[in-house]
Amino acid sequence: METRLLKYFLTIAQLGTISQAARELHITQPTLSRQLKSLEDELGTRLFTREQHQMILTKAGLEFQNDAKQIIKMIERSQQRVKQVENDIVGTIAVGCIEANAAQLLASVIKEYHQKYPGVKFELYDLDSTDIQERLDQGLLDLGIVLKPSETIKYHSKDLNLTDKWGVVVPKKRFPEQISIKKADLLKLPLFITRNNIMQSEMKTLLGISFSQLNLVGIQNLVSNSLYLTDNETAYPLCASGAFVGETKTLKFLQIDNVKPIYQQMIWSKQRKVPTIVNKFIEMMIKIDSNNNE
């Protein structure tokens, strides 16, 4: 299967019509239609249905769209790695980072790294630990920063020195004077918690509270998605302080009293060779993290 056909398919899926896709790709509509038919014949299934001049993805098409995006991404990354054989200071580093204060460390490292190697570009993804591990396994990330504990036996790992704090994001109008909150007071609040099962278990241990005692409204992967619910007092996210960057006009972070800090670690795959530019980045991350702890 030619990558050209995958790009044609993805362009049609994005723009929704053969005519728009043909203009975007600078080919004729009949040529594009023939190429799509060739791809569908090769796969043995229809990828689109036509509805009122729109190309609508079938169930098979939706599934293939995700796969095609990953294939194109992996090919692009392979091409970048080949270029590194001749020039080891160009390419792209893809990093996934959890919502915690490790993002501040990451920003410092990227700044210094970019000044030293301006030919290297970065792709940054705000993800939870589960998504980071999945993308590492798929080869879509070069490295990730995750909360501890996480299941890391499949990965190289390096503990980071910086720590974060557990707390809850609340409306200022309801807690105008407080800067912290007791564990027992969490029982009175409607809460959103992480979807990560390992971190849920860790939170139970740290808080010493069964989740059955909490008023859980739901789960989340990113805190930013639940802040609107905090604003209207529907639910408050239980999270790391680094997940809530600075106070807003209406919201603030309350640290939970007498709870152990949050530890974080950097992970990267054991299954594939680490490119030179990524190794240099990992070394710089470790150095800056160590310096910040002195």
Protein Blocks (a to p, Z undefined) as FASTA:
>chain_A
ZZklmmmmmmmmmnopaklmmmmnopafklmmmmmmmmmmmnopafbdceehiacddfkl
mmmmmmmmmmmmmmmmmmmmmmmmmomcgccddddddddfklmmmmmmmmmmmmmmmmbc
cddddddfklmmmmmmnopafbdcddddddfklpccdddfbdcdddddddfklmmmbcbd
cfklmmmpccdddfblklmmmmmmmnopafklpccfbdcfbfklmmmmmmnomaccdddf
klmgcjafkbccdddehiacddddddddfkbccdfklmmmmmmmmmmmmmmmZZ
